[in-house]
Amino acid sequence: MRASAAASNAAIAKEVAQKRAHIADGKRESQDFVRRIQEELADAKQELKSLTAGTKAKVSSKVAKTKAAHDSLSLLQKLKEARDAGLLTQEEFEQKRTKLVADL
């Protein structure tokens, strides 16, 4: 009877040890999976950040160019009005107009 109880206890202990090892393996696999997901998420966040920064820079650049073009057109209109009013000669107007157009 004692031998059979000892054998039964040994079998149960072996089974428990196997289950604990299986659980530990699962835990390690889960931790590795979570680590990989976190790394991918960090990479995705960084990529999003760089794309967003690039888009903002493009939009800012376009806005600045549009504003500069609008300001230049406004200044060109004022130069024309000054020429028409006799405040600028045709030669002065052409010099300033050429410079404005070149800056665009």
C-alpha atoms as a printed R data frame, in Angstrom:
    type eleno elety resid chain resno      x       y       z
1   ATOM     1    CA   MET     A     1  0.000   0.000   0.000
2   ATOM     2    CA   ARG     A     2  2.805   2.417   0.869
3   ATOM     3    CA   ALA     A     3  4.629   1.650  -2.341
4   ATOM     4    CA   SER     A     4  1.564   2.326  -4.399
5   ATOM     5    CA   ALA     A     5  0.885   5.605  -2.538
6   ATOM     6    CA   ALA     A     6  4.504   6.679  -3.074
7   ATOM     7    CA   ALA     A     7  4.279   5.814  -6.771
8   ATOM     8    CA   SER     A     8  1.005   7.713  -7.059
9   ATOM     9    CA   ASN     A     9  2.516  10.743  -5.289
10  ATOM    10    CA   ALA     A    10  5.551  10.606  -7.584
11  ATOM    11    CA   ALA     A    11  3.307  10.474 -10.658
12  ATOM    12    CA   ILE     A    12  1.269  13.424  -9.400
13  ATOM    13    CA   ALA     A    13  4.424  15.412  -8.608
14  ATOM    14    CA   LYS     A    14  5.787  14.682 -12.100
15  ATOM    15    CA   GLU     A    15  2.494  15.762 -13.672
16  ATOM    16    CA   VAL     A    16  2.461  18.992 -11.616
17  ATOM    17    CA   ALA     A    17  6.063  19.733 -12.606
18  ATOM    18    CA   GLN     A    18  5.207  19.247 -16.303
19  ATOM    19    CA   LYS     A    19  2.198  21.536 -16.017
20  ATOM    20    CA   ARG     A    20  4.284  24.207 -14.263
21  ATOM    21    CA   ALA     A    21  6.922  23.954 -17.011
22  ATOM    22    CA   HIS     A    22  4.196  24.260 -19.650
23  ATOM    23    CA   ILE     A    23  2.761  27.315 -17.877
24  ATOM    24    CA   ALA     A    24  6.224  28.891 -17.622
25  ATOM    25    CA   ASP     A    25  6.811  28.312 -21.359
26  ATOM    26    CA   GLY     A    26  3.456  29.912 -22.149
27  ATOM    27    CA   LYS     A    27  4.283  32.859 -19.947
28  ATOM    28    CA   ARG     A    28  7.644  33.381 -21.715
29  ATOM    29    CA   GLU     A    29  5.986  33.147 -25.130
30  ATOM    30    CA   SER     A    30  3.328  35.655 -24.070
31  ATOM    31    CA   GLN     A    31  5.943  38.064 -22.739
32  ATOM    32    CA   ASP     A    32  7.933  37.783 -25.982
33  ATOM    33    CA   PHE     A    33  4.778  38.414 -27.986
34  ATOM    34    CA   VAL     A    34  3.909  41.482 -25.905
35  ATOM    35    CA   ARG     A    35  7.486  42.780 -26.276
36  ATOM    36    CA   ARG     A    36  7.337  42.403 -30.078
37  ATOM    37    CA   ILE     A    37  3.971  44.149 -30.225
38  ATOM    38    CA   GLN     A    38  5.297  47.015 -28.088
39  ATOM    39    CA   GLU     A    39  8.323  47.389 -30.379
40  ATOM    40    CA   GLU     A    40  6.088  47.417 -33.467
41  ATOM    41    CA   LEU     A    41  3.824  49.963 -31.828
42  ATOM    42    CA   ALA     A    42  6.780  52.196 -30.968
43  ATOM    43    CA   ASP     A    43  8.024  51.941 -34.569
44  ATOM    44    CA   ALA     A    44  4.570  52.766 -35.908
45  ATOM    45    CA   LYS     A    45  4.301  55.776 -33.595
46  ATOM    46    CA   GLN     A    46  7.696  57.026 -34.760
47  ATOM    47    CA   GLU     A    47  6.731  56.578 -38.403
48  ATOM    48    CA   LEU     A    48  3.448  58.400 -37.820
49  ATOM    49    CA   LYS     A    49  5.311  61.205 -36.092
50  ATOM    50    CA   SER     A    50  7.734  61.614 -38.998
51  ATOM    51    CA   LEU     A    51  4.915  61.488 -41.562
52  ATOM    52    CA   THR     A    52  2.910  64.037 -39.615
53  ATOM    53    CA   ALA     A    53  5.921  66.326 -39.322
54  ATOM    54    CA   GLY     A    54  6.539  66.028 -43.064
55  ATOM    55    CA   THR     A    55  2.923  66.815 -43.852
56  ATOM    56    CA   LYS     A    56  2.904  69.814 -41.513
57  ATOM    57    CA   ALA     A    57  6.104  71.108 -43.107
58  ATOM    58    CA   LYS     A    58  4.604  70.752 -46.603
59  ATOM    59    CA   VAL     A    59  1.407  72.510 -45.572
60  ATOM    60    CA   SER     A    60  3.365  75.301 -43.877
61  ATOM    61    CA   SER     A    61  5.537  75.670 -46.960
62  ATOM    62    CA   LYS     A    62  2.509  75.853 -49.251
63  ATOM    63    CA   VAL     A    63  0.824  78.390 -46.987
64  ATOM    64    CA   ALA     A    64  3.984  80.521 -46.901
65  ATOM    65    CA   LYS     A    65  4.340  80.367 -50.698
66  ATOM    66    CA   THR     A    66  0.688  81.264 -51.191
67  ATOM    67    CA   LYS     A    67  0.978  84.166 -48.767
68  ATOM    68    CA   ALA     A    68  4.174  85.380 -50.448
69  ATOM    69    CA   ALA     A    69  2.534  85.186 -53.874
70  ATOM    70    CA   HIS     A    70 -0.503  87.076 -52.589
71  ATOM    71    CA   ASP     A    71  1.719  89.726 -50.980
72  ATOM    72    CA   SER     A    72  3.744  90.037 -54.186
73  ATOM    73    CA   LEU     A    73  0.608  90.453 -56.280
74  ATOM    74    CA   SER     A    74 -0.664  93.060 -53.858
75  ATOM    75    CA   LEU     A    75  2.640  94.926 -54.030
76  ATOM    76    CA   LEU     A    76  2.633  94.689 -57.826
77  ATOM    77    CA   GLN     A    77 -0.852  96.225 -57.871
78  ATOM    78    CA   LYS     A    78  0.360  99.058 -55.638
79  ATOM    79    CA   LEU     A    79  3.367  99.633 -57.903
80  ATOM    80    CA   LYS     A    80  1.022  99.850 -60.895
81  ATOM    81    CA   GLU     A    81 -1.147 102.347 -59.053
82  ATOM    82    CA   ALA     A    82  1.959 104.405 -58.150
83  ATOM    83    CA   ARG     A    83  3.050 104.368 -61.812
84  ATOM    84    CA   ASP     A    84 -0.443 105.330 -62.983
85  ATOM    85    CA   ALA     A    85 -0.481 108.170 -60.444
86  ATOM    86    CA   GLY     A    86  2.844 109.421 -61.811
87  ATOM    87    CA   LEU     A    87  4.833 108.605 -58.652
88  ATOM    88    CA   LEU     A    88  7.043 106.100 -60.545
89  ATOM    89    CA   THR     A    89  8.483 106.269 -64.022
90  ATOM    90    CA   GLN     A    90  7.885 103.396 -66.429
91  ATOM    91    CA   GLU     A    91 11.548 102.399 -66.025
92  ATOM    92    CA   GLU     A    92 11.327 102.342 -62.201
93  ATOM    93    CA   PHE     A    93  8.105 100.345 -62.416
94  ATOM    94    CA   GLU     A    94  9.682  97.765 -64.759
95  ATOM    95    CA   GLN     A    95 12.744  97.381 -62.490
96  ATOM    96    CA   LYS     A    96 10.633  96.795 -59.406
97  ATOM    97    CA   ARG     A    97  8.193  94.544 -61.294
98  ATOM    98    CA   THR     A    98 11.042  92.433 -62.673
99  ATOM    99    CA   LYS     A    99 12.525  92.039 -59.181
100 ATOM   100    CA   LEU     A   100  9.136  91.060 -57.713
101 ATOM   101    CA   VAL     A   101  8.474  88.482 -60.409
102 ATOM   102    CA   ALA     A   102 11.979  87.023 -59.996
103 ATOM   103    CA   ASP     A   103 11.413  86.639 -56.238
104 ATOM   104    CA   LEU     A   104  8.276  84.585 -56.868
